[in-house]
């Protein structure tokens, strides 16, 4: 991976560590604490998913879409010969 697939959100600060994030989340109480913890966990899971997808894309060989279509449509010489021997409906 040559470039981070996650773009930083300039609206909020970036904690220095997980401990700093936990300390900040501990400032919330009641329903606000549940919402803050849930949202932080969802953001973590989304970040993990995005990184997994970037790694997966890096591991898979990619053909340009046109090449994939051409390969799907390509016929072997035996397939072409079989077509030549096939009777046509109007004959």
Secondary structure as the mmCIF struct_conf table of DSSP 4:
data_model
#
loop_
_struct_conf.conf_type_id
_struct_conf.id
_struct_conf.beg_label_comp_id
_struct_conf.beg_label_asym_id
_struct_conf.beg_label_seq_id
_struct_conf.end_label_comp_id
_struct_conf.end_label_asym_id
_struct_conf.end_label_seq_id
BEND BEND1 UNK A 3 UNK A 3
BEND BEND2 UNK A 5 UNK A 5
HELX_LH_PP_P HELX_LH_PP_P1 UNK A 6 UNK A 8
TURN_TY1_P TURN_TY1_P1 UNK A 10 UNK A 11
BEND BEND3 UNK A 12 UNK A 12
BEND BEND4 UNK A 16 UNK A 17
HELX_RH_AL_P HELX_RH_AL_P1 UNK A 18 UNK A 25
TURN_TY1_P TURN_TY1_P2 UNK A 26 UNK A 27
HELX_RH_AL_P HELX_RH_AL_P2 UNK A 30 UNK A 59
BEND BEND5 UNK A 60 UNK A 60
HELX_RH_AL_P HELX_RH_AL_P3 UNK A 65 UNK A 73
HELX_RH_AL_P HELX_RH_AL_P4 UNK A 77 UNK A 85
BEND BEND6 UNK A 86 UNK A 86
HELX_LH_PP_P HELX_LH_PP_P2 UNK A 87 UNK A 88
TURN_TY1_P TURN_TY1_P3 UNK A 89 UNK A 90
#
